[in-house]
């Protein structure tokens, strides 16, 4: 999606005395909300129904931000975070809130955003899609940081609002097989002579097996490659190098692309760096629910925009639809075609296209029966301007950013659609991140 520069509003830094606040709810970013002198105050770390001591550190025209100093009266849902890195690592920010309360808060925040920003309400609020609260991530990208004074390499996640990398030995939200790799991998990387040439590390645990993808900024010597190959063999994990030109070199393990499978038998190969949903359990629930909400009938023409490698396209085709998938990354379009062939899917075709551009000459644009959208965080606003040419009876919109979903309600409502269903997708437990699925239907 195209990104445009927008000047940020000027902030007034104004540190005030510590004072007491009563927190009423969480916002969609996981911060506690309180009121002070007629202004909303956001307090990260504070929970609903708590009285806290905090200090205002940032003033804006209509709201302020405060730093949590002390919890005076704790919420019954507050718990002790189980991860030893919590509070330093920037990955999780809701481990101090009981899991069911996390989901309640996310659902409330989602409903509020759709009501206030989207200026609509769903006819039906569906049950959240949820799964395990721990060890759910099948994919993660770890950062590296070379420390000049100690000549050691840190491996982990970046600290909150910082470039510093928090060195970790394990991570309780990663699949256990991946979490257990971190400590020995850290030791292996610190034995390399080219520690300064290492970039991020991608960990994968999919149906094709575990995989470590190591980003390098300059070629490694044979000794370093041998050390990495030995690590792969010892831990039975595919070890792959990824250079500046996106060239892959497998040092140990199967050289084929990693892949995951869905319940319908679809097999989806992908290249390291391609987008896939990190929570496999929730991804399957999303696919099942999307097909159910669209009520696919044999022979219907369905358009799948932002289709990636075919995560929704292939199951839609297997449900009996004639599906057109459109994706902005050419390599992913090519892979989606391969995935369709490997999965025995004939009722799907794929196109490459910039979905933020003028689509008037796009060969796939025209009347369709149903539409599925799975955009990036920027949303699908530009694509929705072409609804008049598509005129689908039903639209399923999968959102990883409730703010852009709320904004995109405007063109949908303006063209005669109503929000029939809305449901939370808890893709990232222990974090504030909210994903959602919405069903829009053309009013009769």
N, C-alpha and C positions, 0 to 999 in steps of 0.2 A: 504494500500500500504506500502511496505517496505521503511524505511527511513534509509539513510546512512549518517554518519558524513562526513562533508566536511569543512575543515579548512577555516575560513573566511580570506580574504585578510587583511593585516595589514593596519590600518588607520593612517594617520598623522594628529594630532590635531594642527591646525594652525589658530589662530584667527587673522584676518586682519582688516584693517581700513574699515569703512563703505564706500560703493561706489555705484554708480548708474549702474543699469542693465536694458536692454530692453528684455522683455520676448516674445518669439516667439510662444510657444505652451505649452501644458501640456503633461507630460509623462503618462504612464499607471498607475502610482500611485497617480496622481493628482497634482504633483508638477510642478511649472512653470519651463521652460527650457530657459536658456540664455547662451551666450557665453562670455568668458573672457580669453584673452591671449591664444586663440586657444584651450581652454578647455571648456567642457560643464559644466554648473553650474545649479544645481537643487535647486529651491527656493519654498518650501512648502508655500501655501497661495497666491502666485503670480499668475496672470492670463495672457493669451495671449494678446498681444498689450498693455501691461502696461509697464511703466517705474517705477522702484522701487528702493528704497534704501535698500540694504541688506549687510550683513556681512558674509564673508566666515568663516565657523566654522569647516569644515572638508575637508581635501585634500586627493585625491587619485591620482593614476598615470594618469588616463584619464579623471577624472571628479572631481567635488567638490560639496559640499553642503553649502548653505548659509541660514542664518536666515533673514526672512523678517523684516525690521525695519519700513519702511514707504512706502505707495503707493503714488508716485509723480504724476502720470498720470493714472487715473483709466480706466479700460475697460468699454465699454458701457454695457457689460453683468454683471458687478459686482453689487450685491444687498446686502442689509442688511440682515444678518442671522436672522431668525424669532425665533429660539430657544434660551432661556436665558442661556442655558448651553453650547452653541456652543463655541468652543475654549478651553474649559476645558474638556468636555466629549470627550472620544476618539472614539465615535461611528460614527459620521458624520464628513466629512472633505471638502465637496463641497457646503455647504449651502450658501456660498458667491457668487456662480455662478448661473445665471438664468438657469432654468431647461432645456430648449431646447439647451442652450449652453453646459450644462453638457453632454447631449447626443451627440452633435456634436463632442465634445472633446474626448469622449470615443470611438466614431466610428473612428475618425482619429488615435487615439492611437492603436486601434485594427488593422486597416489596416497597419499601420507602422510596428507593431510587426510581422505580418504575412509576410510582404514583406521583412523585413530585417533579421529576425531570421528564418522564415519558408522558405524563398527564393522562394516564389510563390505569385501569386495574384489570387483572385477569378474571375471566368468568369462573375459572377453576384454578386453585393453587394445588399443584400436584405434590405428592410425597417426594422428599429429596432423594436423589440417587446418592447412596453412601456405601462405604465398605469399611475395610480395616483402617484403624487410626494410625497404625505403625507399620513399618516395613512394606509400604505400598508402592514406592517409586521403583520402576523398572529401568529408569534412565536418569542420569544426573551428570552435570558438568562441574568438575572440581577445578579450582584455580590453583596456580602455583606462584610462589614468590621466592626469589633468590635473595638471601640475606647476606650482604657483603661482609658484615662484621664477623659472622660465624661461619660463612661459606656453606650454609645449609639451605635446604629447600623446604619451604612450608607447603603442605598440600591440604586443601580444605575449601571452605567457603569464605567469601569476603565478609568482613565485619559490617555491621549496619552502617550505611552512609560513609563508607571508608574504603580505601584501596588495600588496606591491610588484609592479609589472608590468615584466618584462624586455623592453625595447624590441628588436625583432628585425627583420631585413631579409628573412629567408627561413627556411624550416623544412623539413628534409630528409625528414620523415615525411609531409608533406602532398603531395597530387598536385602534380606540377610546375607545372601551370597555376595552382594556388592559391598555391604558394610564391612564384612569380614576381610575383604581385599585391601581396604584402605591402609591399614598399618603396615602389612608386608610390602605393599606397593610403594609406600612412602620410603621405606628402608631401601628398596631397590633403586628408586630414582635418585636417592642421595649417594648411591655408589657410582653413579654415572660421572664421567669426566665432563660431559656437556650439560651440566645442570642449568647453565644460563640459557641454553637453547630450547628449554622446554616451555611450552605454553600450557593451555588448559588440558585436562584429562577427562575424557568422556567415558563413563561406565554404563554398560548395557547388560540387562538380563532379560532376554527374550527367548522365544521358542527355539531359536537356532543355537542357543547357548550363551554363556557370559562372554563379554568382550570388553577389552580396554583399548581405547583409541587415544593415542598420545600425540598431541599437536607439537610439531617441532618447527623452529624458525630457521634452522640450518641443518645440513646433513649430519648424521651421527657416524662415528667411526665404527669399525667392525667389532671392537671389544665391547662397546656400549650396546650394540645390537645383539651381541651374544648374551649379555647379561639379561636383557629384556626377553629374549627368546627362552632363556632358562626359566625366568619367572613365569612365563606363559605355560611352559611345560609342567612345572612344579604345581601350579595352581589350576591347571586344566582350563585356562582361559585364553581365548584368542587375543593376540597382541598385535596391534596395528599402528603404524605411523602415518600421520597426516601432515603433509608439508604445505608450504605457502601457496602452491599451485593446485591444492586440493587433490594431490596424487596420494593414493593409498599404497602402503607397503606392508604386507602381512609378514610378521617375523615368526609367528607360531600360530598354528590352528588352520581351520578351513578358510580358504580364500574367497568363498562365495559371500554374497551380501547377507547381513543379518536379516532375520524376518520374524514376524509374529503371525499367529493364526487367530481367526475368529471362530465362534461356535458353529457357523454355517460352513466351515471348511475353507473359507477364503484365506489365502496365504499372501501376506503383504511384505515384500522385500523393501528395503530402504538403505540408503547410503548414510554413513555417519555424517551428521550435520543436517540431514533431512528432518523435518518435523514429524514426530509421532506423539500421541498422548502418553504421558509418563505413567499414568495409573491404568494398568491393563484391565483390572477388574471393573473400574468405572467406565472405561472406554467401551467394553462390551455392553454394559447397561445402557450407555448412551445410544449405541447402534440399535439395540433392541427397541428402545423407547421411541427413537426417531421414526423407525419403520412403522411402529404401532400408531403413532400420532398421525402420520401421513396417510394411513389406511390405503396402502398401495393396492391398486387393482391391475390385473394383467393387461399389459399393453399400454399403460399410461406412460406419457412422456414426462420424465423428471429431470430437472436441471440441478446439478450439484456444483455450486460455486465454492471456490477455495478448497478443491477436492483433495489436495495433497497426493499421496500415492494410492488413493482409492479406498480409504477407510470406510466411508459411507457408500461410495459409488458401487462397489462390488456387492455388498449385501442388498442394496436397493434393486440391483439387476437380478439377483437371485430370488428376490421377492416377486419378480414378474414384470418389473418396469423396464422401459427403454430409457436408459440413463445417459446423459451427457455430463461429463465432468470437465470443469475448467479450472486451471491452476496457473499461477503467475510464474512458477519456477519451471523452466523448460525440462530440466533433468528429472524432476518429479513427475512430469507428464509422461516422459518416456518410461519411467519406472512403473507408473500406473498401468500403462499398456501391457508391460511385461507381466505385472501382477494379475491382470485380467486373464491373460492367456494361461498362465500357470494355474489359475484357480478355475479354469474351464468356464469363464464368463463370456458370453457372446453378446449380451444385450447392453454393452457399455462402450462408449466412445469418448475419447479425451482430446481436449484442445488446450493449447497454450495461449494465455491472454492476460494483459494487464487490466485487472478488474477495477482499477481506479481511473482508467482512461475512457475515451470516447468509444463506446461499444457498438455504434450504429452500423458498422460494416462487418461486425463479427458474424461468421457463418452459422454459428449456433443460436444466435439471438432470434427469438420468435415465440409463437404461442406454445405454452407448456401446460401440463395439468397440475404439477406440484413443483415446489422449489425447496431445496435445502441449502442453507448457508452455514458455513463454519469458518468465519473470518478470523484474522489476527486481532490483536487488541484494538487496533484502529477502527474496527467495525466494518460495516458494509454500506455506508451511506451513499457512496458514489454509484455502486451497483444498483441500489434501490431506485435510482432515478430512471431506470429502464423498465420498471414494472409494467407500464402501460403497454409495452410491446410483448411482455411475457404473459400477463394476466393469469397467473396460477390461482387455482381455487384455494390452495393451502400452502403455507410456508412454515417450515421448521427452521428456527434460527438458534444455532448453538453459539453461545457467547462465552468468551474468557475474560470479558470486561463489562460489568453491568452498567457502567457509565455510558459506553458507546451503544449498548443495547437500548438503554433508555432514550438516548438521542435518536436512534434509528426508528423508534416508535413513531416519530413525527411523520416521515414520508409514508409509512405504512398506513397509519390512520388516515392521512390525507387522501390516500388512494382507495379508501373504502374497506380496509381490513380492520378486524377487531381482534383483540388479544384473547383467544379462547382458553389457553392454558399457559401456565408458567411454573417452572420447577427449578429448585436449586440443584446444582451438581457439585457435590463436595469432592472435588478432584484432589485438593491439597489439604488434608487434615493437618492440624497443628499450625496452620498459617491463616492469614486473613483472606487469602485469595478466594474470590467468589466466581464460580462459573454457573451458567444457567442454560436452560432450554425453554424456548417460547414457541407456541403454536399460534400463528395468525391465520385467520380464515376470512375469505371475502364475504362481506355481509350480503345477505340475500334480499 
